[in-house]
Amino acid sequence: MVILLHVIIALASIICTSIAYVRPSASMLKAAYSLVGLTVISGTYLVWSAPATMVHACITGLVYIGVVSIGIVAARSKFAHMELTSKNRI
């Protein structure tokens, strides 16, 4: 059951990060951060509870963290640029 929840949270974080990149906002970035944190917490629990069967999944988890982190950095940069541009117009 925990692994299903873990996968759902991870997929939701990828979707949220994609939305944050396309339409950057502070609330979407906070949601993306929260979902990544929940994914890491649930992944850590899964590895801790069954290390023999879950360690191979850590490589996939590291790739996930890398991809989502790049997406969040890009969305944050886009959001900061958008904020700076809107302040300069006033």
C-alpha positions, 0 to 999 in steps of 0.5 A: 500500500505504501509503495502505491502511495509513493508512486502516486505522490511521485507522479503528482510531483512530476505533474505539479513541477511541469505545471509550475514550469508552464505557469509559474506561481509561488503556490505551485512551487510550494506544492512541488517542494512539498510533493518532492519532500513527501516522495523522499520521505515515503521512499526512505520509509520503503527502503528502511522497511524492506532494504533487500527488495528496495535498494535497486529502486534507489537508482530510479529515485535518484534519477527522479530527484534529478529530473524534478530538481531540474524542473523546479530550478527552471520553474523557479528561474522562470517565476523570478524572471516573471516577477522581476519583469512585472516589477519593472513595468510598474 
